[in-house]
Amino acid sequence: MSKIVNLRTTRKQMARTQKQRAADANAALHGRSKAERLREAQEAEKLRVHLDAHRRKT
């Protein structure tokens, strides 16, 4: 005899799986690691400080 399956639960699980696949694909295309984000923020801060140091006082 076969196992009884709740179709609603199966559909929800399939939808979760598809959403996870899409999220993984987006992360691969657009995602950056924490180290990359931190390095970029540090470079932006360094550039801002450098420009502020060369600003004319009026």
ChimeraX attribute file (.defattr): number of C-alpha atoms within 10 A of each C-alpha:
attribute: neighborCount
match mode: 1-to-1
recipient: residues
	/A:1	3
	/A:2	4
	/A:3	5
	/A:4	6
	/A:5	8
	/A:6	8
	/A:7	9
	/A:8	9
	/A:9	10
	/A:10	11
	/A:11	11
	/A:12	11
	/A:13	12
	/A:14	12
	/A:15	12
	/A:16	12
	/A:17	12
	/A:18	12
	/A:19	12
	/A:20	12
	/A:21	12
	/A:22	12
	/A:23	12
	/A:24	13
	/A:25	12
	/A:26	11
	/A:27	12
	/A:28	10
	/A:29	9
	/A:30	8
	/A:31	12
	/A:32	11
	/A:33	8
	/A:34	9
	/A:35	9
	/A:36	11
	/A:37	12
	/A:38	12
	/A:39	11
	/A:40	12
	/A:41	12
	/A:42	12
	/A:43	12
	/A:44	12
	/A:45	12
	/A:46	12
	/A:47	12
	/A:48	11
	/A:49	12
	/A:50	11
	/A:51	10
	/A:52	10
	/A:53	9
	/A:54	8
	/A:55	9
	/A:56	6
	/A:57	4
	/A:58	3
